């Protein structure tokens, strides 16, 4: 994998770790139930790669004997470590700096490897080879992502998606080509797992959960997207104007309410 691509993908997440952590969905407990079903046991070691601020790592506290969150971005990882310290450093979890295709872990050491909202930032062939090396026989790799945005009103969802599209476009317009992050198609995850040759069984599972949102969280969830943050850092003033319009209309739609909204997830599983 080109080193420059690594660098750009990592830097995309600089500077908004707290915004990300406070507004992104919680990792669903359904992930634990499904993976433990495939293991037919509780895992000894879970490695959460591209763990960001640890939302998907803390999920395993009390379920696995040990959890290792691997995150190359210093800003994101520092938020995870800060939360870990606030919990008075519970035993059984740690956060380390690392890349998906170069894990500093022994071969056949882990029962589970997860990628929550992160596998599309990784070069799949070298990453899956490394995951297969680290997983024990019968171990489970799970890449899971949610569909944006949370289900609400179609007019607000359309504004949300338009804002994301504008952010991605302006980020690419304003950054030189050598600074572009490389985001891969999530719809190819299952195909990549199946054709890698490292997994005896694979499938996709769709599930849902509900989370509470007010207008502020719904807007901030959109603003926590990397494309928007990149465009803002590069000085795209039109993003601010579009975000303000999105905020006004979202606040009017919520009308001061806090609502439970449905979030859909897609998890691609490979069993070694």
KEKE-346498 format. One record per residue (C-alpha): residue in one letter; x, z, y. Coordinates in nm, 2 decimals, always signed. Layout:
<dodos>
  residuo       X       Z       Y
        A       X       Z       Y
...
</dodos>
This chain:
<dodos>
  residuo       X       Z       Y
        X   +0.00   +0.00   +0.00
        X   +0.14   -0.09   +0.34
        X   +0.27   +0.22   +0.52
        X   +0.12   +0.10   +0.85
        X   -0.22   +0.10   +0.70
        X   -0.18   +0.46   +0.58
        X   -0.07   +0.56   +0.93
        X   -0.37   +0.39   +1.10
        X   -0.62   +0.53   +0.86
        X   -0.48   +0.88   +0.90
        X   -0.46   +0.87   +1.28
        X   -0.82   +0.75   +1.31
        X   -0.93   +1.11   +1.26
        X   -0.71   +1.27   +1.52
        X   -0.87   +1.50   +1.78
        X   -1.22   +1.56   +1.66
        X   -1.19   +1.80   +1.37
        X   -1.43   +2.06   +1.51
        X   -1.69   +1.81   +1.61
        X   -1.67   +1.66   +1.26
        X   -1.69   +2.00   +1.08
        X   -1.98   +2.14   +1.29
        X   -2.21   +1.83   +1.25
        X   -2.13   +1.65   +0.92
        X   -2.36   +1.73   +0.62
        X   -2.26   +2.01   +0.39
        X   -2.13   +1.89   +0.05
        X   -2.43   +1.90   -0.18
        X   -2.43   +2.15   -0.46
        X   -2.57   +1.87   -0.68
        X   -2.22   +1.74   -0.70
        X   -2.10   +2.05   -0.88
        X   -2.40   +2.04   -1.12
        X   -2.35   +1.68   -1.21
        X   -1.97   +1.70   -1.26
        X   -1.99   +2.02   -1.46
        X   -2.25   +1.84   -1.68
        X   -2.00   +1.57   -1.76
        X   -1.73   +1.82   -1.83
        X   -1.96   +2.04   -2.03
        X   -1.78   +2.33   -1.87
        X   -1.66   +2.48   -1.54
        X   -1.33   +2.33   -1.42
        X   -1.00   +2.51   -1.41
        X   -0.87   +2.29   -1.13
        X   -1.05   +2.07   -0.88
        X   -0.85   +1.85   -0.65
        X   -1.04   +1.73   -0.35
        X   -0.86   +1.43   -0.20
        X   -0.92   +1.33   +0.16
        X   -1.09   +1.67   +0.20
        X   -1.10   +1.65   +0.58
        X   -1.21   +1.99   +0.72
        X   -1.27   +2.13   +0.37
        X   -1.65   +2.08   +0.37
        X   -1.62   +1.94   +0.02
        X   -1.35   +2.18   -0.10
        X   -1.52   +2.51   -0.02
        X   -1.81   +2.38   -0.23
        X   -1.61   +2.47   -0.54
        X   -1.54   +2.83   -0.46
        X   -1.67   +3.05   -0.74
        X   -1.71   +2.74   -0.97
        X   -1.34   +2.64   -1.03
        X   -1.05   +2.87   -1.10
        X   -0.85   +2.68   -0.84
        X   -0.93   +2.43   -0.57
        X   -0.67   +2.21   -0.39
        X   -0.78   +2.02   -0.08
        X   -0.55   +1.73   +0.00
        X   -0.57   +1.59   +0.35
        X   -0.30   +1.38   +0.53
        X   -0.45   +1.43   +0.88
        X   -0.30   +1.74   +1.05
        X   -0.60   +1.80   +1.28
        X   -0.86   +1.79   +1.01
        X   -0.65   +2.00   +0.77
        X   -0.59   +2.26   +1.04
        X   -0.97   +2.31   +1.07
        X   -0.99   +2.37   +0.70
        X   -0.71   +2.62   +0.71
        X   -0.87   +2.79   +1.00
        X   -1.19   +2.84   +0.81
        X   -0.99   +2.96   +0.51
        X   -0.83   +3.23   +0.73
        X   -1.17   +3.33   +0.86
        X   -1.28   +3.39   +0.51
        X   -0.98   +3.62   +0.48
        X   -0.79   +3.37   +0.27
        X   -0.99   +3.38   -0.05
        X   -0.79   +3.33   -0.37
        X   -0.83   +3.01   -0.56
        X   -0.82   +2.76   -0.28
        X   -0.54   +2.60   -0.08
        X   -0.50   +2.30   +0.15
        X   -0.20   +2.07   +0.14
        X   -0.08   +1.76   +0.32
        X   -0.06   +1.46   +0.09
        X   -0.17   +1.10   +0.02
        X   -0.40   +0.98   -0.25
        X   -0.15   +0.77   -0.43
        X   +0.13   +1.03   -0.41
        X   -0.02   +1.36   -0.53
        X   +0.24   +1.63   -0.58
        X   +0.07   +1.75   -0.90
        X   +0.17   +1.75   -1.26
        X   +0.04   +1.49   -1.50
        X   -0.27   +1.59   -1.69
        X   -0.32   +1.90   -1.48
        X   -0.67   +1.86   -1.32
        X   -1.02   +1.86   -1.47
        X   -1.18   +1.71   -1.16
        X   -1.08   +1.49   -0.87
        X   -1.33   +1.43   -0.59
        X   -1.34   +1.21   -0.28
        X   -1.61   +1.30   -0.04
        X   -1.66   +1.03   +0.22
        X   -1.30   +0.93   +0.18
        X   -1.23   +0.69   -0.10
        X   -1.30   +0.39   +0.12
        X   -0.99   +0.48   +0.33
        X   -0.76   +0.47   +0.02
        X   -0.59   +0.17   -0.15
        X   -0.79   +0.17   -0.47
        X   -0.55   +0.04   -0.73
        X   -0.26   +0.28   -0.66
        X   -0.50   +0.57   -0.59
        X   -0.69   +0.53   -0.92
        X   -0.36   +0.50   -1.11
        X   -0.25   +0.83   -0.96
        X   -0.58   +1.00   -1.02
        X   -0.57   +0.89   -1.39
        X   -0.22   +1.04   -1.41
        X   -0.32   +1.38   -1.27
        X   -0.65   +1.40   -1.46
        X   -0.67   +1.56   -1.81
        X   -0.82   +1.36   -2.09
        X   -1.20   +1.39   -2.04
        X   -1.15   +1.48   -1.67
        X   -1.38   +1.35   -1.41
        X   -1.32   +1.15   -1.09
        X   -1.61   +1.14   -0.85
        X   -1.63   +0.95   -0.52
        X   -1.95   +1.04   -0.33
        X   -2.08   +0.92   +0.01
        X   -2.39   +0.97   +0.20
        X   -2.60   +0.69   +0.37
        X   -2.60   +0.69   +0.75
        X   -2.80   +0.80   +0.93
        X   -3.03   +1.09   +0.80
        X   -3.38   +0.95   +0.76
        X   -3.58   +1.01   +1.08
        X   -3.76   +0.76   +1.30
        X   -3.68   +0.39   +1.26
        X   -3.62   +0.35   +1.64
        X   -3.37   +0.63   +1.65
        X   -3.20   +0.52   +1.33
        X   -3.16   +0.17   +1.48
        X   -3.00   +0.31   +1.79
        X   -2.77   +0.52   +1.57
        X   -2.66   +0.22   +1.37
        X   -2.62   +0.01   +1.68
        X   -2.40   +0.28   +1.84
        X   -2.18   +0.29   +1.53
        X   -2.15   -0.09   +1.52
        X   -2.05   -0.09   +1.89
        X   -1.79   +0.18   +1.83
        X   -1.63   -0.02   +1.55
        X   -1.63   -0.34   +1.75
        X   -1.48   -0.18   +2.07
        X   -1.22   +0.01   +1.87
        X   -1.10   -0.32   +1.72
        X   -1.12   -0.50   +2.05
        X   -0.91   -0.25   +2.23
        X   -0.65   -0.17   +1.97
        X   -0.38   -0.41   +1.87
        X   -0.42   -0.56   +1.52
        X   -0.13   -0.35   +1.40
        X   -0.33   -0.04   +1.49
        X   -0.65   -0.13   +1.30
        X   -0.76   +0.11   +1.03
        X   -0.85   -0.05   +0.70
        X   -1.19   +0.06   +0.58
        X   -1.30   -0.07   +0.24
        X   -1.65   -0.15   +0.11
        X   -1.81   +0.16   -0.05
        X   -2.02   -0.07   -0.26
        X   -1.71   -0.17   -0.45
        X   -1.62   +0.18   -0.56
        X   -1.79   +0.15   -0.90
        X   -1.64   -0.19   -0.97
        X   -1.29   -0.06   -0.88
        X   -1.33   +0.23   -1.11
        X   -1.45   +0.01   -1.40
        X   -1.19   -0.26   -1.36
        X   -0.90   -0.02   -1.32
        X   -0.88   +0.03   -1.69
        X   -0.82   +0.41   -1.65
        X   -1.16   +0.54   -1.73
        X   -1.36   +0.53   -2.06
        X   -1.70   +0.57   -1.89
        X   -1.83   +0.51   -1.54
        X   -2.16   +0.50   -1.36
        X   -2.33   +0.55   -1.02
        X   -2.57   +0.83   -0.96
        X   -2.81   +0.85   -0.66
        X   -2.94   +1.18   -0.53
        X   -3.07   +1.35   -0.21
        X   -3.07   +1.67   -0.01
        X   -3.23   +1.79   +0.30
        X   -3.06   +1.94   +0.60
        X   -3.18   +2.08   +0.93
        X   -3.12   +1.88   +1.24
        X   -3.20   +1.92   +1.60
        X   -3.14   +1.65   +1.86
        X   -2.80   +1.78   +1.94
        X   -2.67   +1.78   +1.58
        X   -2.82   +1.43   +1.52
        X   -2.64   +1.29   +1.82
        X   -2.32   +1.47   +1.75
        X   -2.33   +1.34   +1.39
        X   -2.31   +0.99   +1.53
        X   -2.04   +1.08   +1.77
        X   -1.83   +1.22   +1.48
        X   -1.79   +0.87   +1.34
        X   -1.43   +0.75   +1.36
        X   -1.50   +0.42   +1.52
        X   -1.68   +0.58   +1.81
        X   -1.40   +0.84   +1.86
        X   -1.13   +0.57   +1.84
        X   -1.31   +0.36   +2.10
        X   -1.35   +0.66   +2.33
        X   -0.99   +0.74   +2.30
        X   -0.90   +0.38   +2.40
        X   -1.12   +0.41   +2.71
        X   -1.44   +0.22   +2.62
        X   -1.67   +0.33   +2.89
        X   -1.96   +0.13   +2.75
        X   -1.96   +0.36   +2.45
        X   -2.04   +0.65   +2.69
        X   -2.33   +0.46   +2.83
        X   -2.47   +0.37   +2.49
        X   -2.42   +0.73   +2.37
        X   -2.61   +0.87   +2.67
        X   -2.90   +0.63   +2.60
        X   -2.90   +0.74   +2.24
        X   -2.90   +1.10   +2.34
        X   -3.19   +1.06   +2.58
        X   -3.41   +0.89   +2.33
        X   -3.31   +1.12   +2.04
        X   -3.39   +1.43   +2.25
        X   -3.73   +1.28   +2.34
        X   -3.80   +1.20   +1.97
        X   -3.71   +1.55   +1.85
        X   -3.91   +1.70   +2.14
        X   -3.73   +2.03   +2.10
        X   -3.80   +2.06   +1.73
        X   -3.56   +2.14   +1.45
        X   -3.65   +1.93   +1.14
        X   -3.54   +1.90   +0.78
        X   -3.42   +1.54   +0.73
        X   -3.34   +1.36   +0.40
        X   -2.99   +1.25   +0.33
        X   -2.92   +1.01   +0.04
        X   -2.60   +1.02   -0.16
        X   -2.43   +0.78   -0.40
        X   -2.18   +0.92   -0.64
        X   -1.95   +0.69   -0.85
        X   -1.82   +0.87   -1.15
        X   -1.53   +0.78   -1.38
        X   -1.45   +0.99   -1.70
        X   -1.09   +0.95   -1.82
</dodos>
